[in-house]
Amino acid sequence: MTKTEEIFDIYDEKMNWLGVAPRSEVHAKGLWHQTFQCWIVTYERGEPELLLQLRHPEKDLFPNLLDISCAGHLAAGETTEEGARELEEELGLKVAFNQLLPCGMFAEEDLISEKLIDREFCHMFLYRCDQLLSAYTLQADEVSGIFAVSAAHLEQLIRHETNQLTARGYLLDTDGQKIEKNLPIGLMDMVPHPAAYFEFLFGKLREYGLMA
């Protein structure tokens, strides 16, 4: 059975609503749409780390790259609060929306590849969760692994003060079992969000006292 294509609300660059369009058209034409994004901060090891998910190899957007802890498109008519369902779907986290720390909205239009132009109004949130990485329940058809990286080291990577850092975590095997893995990663291993996006993120982490 063919999966029904998602329909998104579309906007102009000033976030005026223009109508709706199917996902494929939105990405082919670079139409503005909305996403829910949540960065999970863990102090499991005593210092702030950020969780990165490894995108499934069959994803249409940036497969096999490390990305935001949890994120998803908002379907037509869907609210940001409803978008928080992604936390349970992708990671198995049951979190009330009011437990998330709101960061505001970041307009991102630099995610361009050979196949698509992705222009997103990103509604960003933070959530502190100190549970073990092995405790996350990953959505196997969306997420291929979960990794933690030092927030300070990630900032250094984004600012080109280092070329590589170590991510600790788990890959999913073909049976859905978690395989412990340490990965050396550079910018080429991550979804190419612009530096301004990460500076926005680090600024919010400091505002909430989650990063020195």
N, C-alpha and C positions, 0 to 999 in steps of 0.2 A: 504494500500500500504506500502511495506517495505521501510524503510528509507535507502537510499544508503549509504554504509559505506564509511567514509572518508579515503582518501589516503594521507599519509605523506611522505615527503622526509626523508630518514634515513642516519645516519652518524656514523663514528667511534668516539672514545672519543676525537680525535683531530679535530673534525668537518670536516673531509674529507667526501665528499658525497659518499654514497655507492649505492643508488638506491631509490626505493620507496617500501612502504608496507602498507597494510590496518591497520587502527587504532587498531583493536583487536590484530593483530600479534605484532605490535609495543609495546603495553603494556604487552602482555603475555611474550614476550622475552626480555623486557627491552632494546629496541633499542633506540638509541639517536635520538631525533627529536627537532623541534623548536616551541617555543611559543612566543606570544605577551603578555606582562603584563603591566598594567598601574595602579599605585597607585594614587588615588585621595586624595589630601590634601585639607581640608576645614578650613577656619578661620571664619566660620559662627558665632561661639561663642567667637571669639577673641583670641583663642589659637589653635595651630595646632592639628587637628584631622585627622585620617585616616579613609577612608571608607572601610568597609568590606561587602562583599556580602554573603548572606546565600545560599549555594548551594542547588539546587532542590533535593528532596528525591529520584528521579529516576535517578540521575546522576550516571554514571558508576565509576567515580572517586570521592571518598570521599563525598558521599551524606550527606546532613543535617549538614555540617560543615561550619564555617565561613572562608572566604578566601580573596584573593586579590580583590581589588575593581572591576577590570575588567581584564579578561584574556581569551585567546583562543589559540588553536593549529593553527599553520600555515599549510595549506594544501600544497600538492606537487606543487612546482612552485610558491607558494605565497610569496610575499615579506613582510618584517616587516611593511612597510608603509601600505600595504593592510590589515595587521592584525589590524590596528587601527579602522577598521569597527566595531570591537567588542564593542567599546564605544557606538555607536549608537544602535547596536543590543541589547545589554544587559541592557543599562542604559538610552537610549534615548538621549545621548549627541552627538551633531554634533560638532566635533572638527577637525580642520585642523591638519594634521600630524606635521607641523612645529610649532604648538603651544605646542606640548608635549616636556617635558624636558628629553633628553636621559640620561640614566644611564649606558649604556653598557650592557654587557651580563654576566649572572651568570649561570654556569654549575651546575645543580642540579640533583643528582642521589640518594638522600636519601628518596624519596617518594615511600616507599615500603609497600604494604599491603598484605593480604592473597590472593588477586585476581590478583595483578599486580605489575609490576616494572616500575616506571615512570622516565625515564631519559630525562631531558629536557635542551636544550640550551635556557635559558630564556632571551629574549630581553626586558629589563625593562625600563619603562618610568614613569615620574611623571607628574601630571597635577593638577593645583590649580583650584578649583571650589567652590565658596562660596554660591551656591544656596541652598535653603532649601532641606532637605532630601525628603520631600513630593513631590518635583518637579521632581524627577527622575521617568522615565517611565521604569518599570522593565519588562524584557522578562520572562513571567510567567512560561514557560516550562524549563527555565534554572536557574532562580534566584527566591528564595522564600522570600527574604527580603533584606533590606539595612540598615546598622548600622554604626554609627560613634563612634570611640574610641579615647581617648586622646593618641597622639603619645608618650608622655612621659610615660604614664601609660602602654602602650603596650610594650615599651622598658623594663620597670621594670618587666613585666610579662615574657617576653622572657628570661630575665636574672635571673629569679627565685627570684627576690627581692620582689615580691608579688605573691599571689596565685590566685588573682581574680581582675577583673576590671568590670566596668559597661559600656555596650554598649547601646547607645540610637538610636532608629530608628523605622523601620516599618517592619511588616510581611505582606505577601500577604495572604488573605483568599481565599477560593475556588472560589469566584466570581472575584478574581483579585483586590479586594479593599485593600487599605493599612490600617493596624491596628497598631496604635502607641504602642510601646513596649520598655521597658527598660529591658535588659538582663544582669544578672551576668554571666560573662564568664571566663573560665580558659583555659589552654593550650589544654585540652581534647576537647574543643569545636571548635578548629581551625584545619585547614588542617596542618599536621605536617611538615611544612618546617623546615629545619635545622636552628640552631641558626645563623650559618654563613650567611645564606640568609638574615635574618633580620638585622644582623650587616651591611651587604652590603647596605641594604635599608636605615637604619638610617644614615649611612655615607653619602649617596647621598642626603638625605634630608638636612643634615647640609651643604654640599657643596653648595647647591642651596639656603641656607639661609631660609629654610622652617621649621627648627626645631632648637631650642636653643642647 
